[in-house]
């Protein structure tokens, strides 16, 4: 699990043969989602020493994207119900 935590967006990009600059955020989101899943796994288990207490930038970015998608979905539902 610790090896998975260490994966970076750059590693993902390199393994895919590179990403266009406009798609770097996709690698960041992938890392954020992976780290959030690892953190969730340890939510009900003893936390290992290597797992930081604070969210990483990638996790924060993934959370921001999730909130944005939720907001957009709610707006779309309201718009559809007003038609």
Secondary structure, DSSP 8 states (H G I E B T S, - for coil): -HHHHT--HHHHHHHTT---GGGHHHHHHHHHHHHHHHHHHGGGS---TTS-SS--HHHHHHHHHHHHHHHHHHHHHHHHHT-
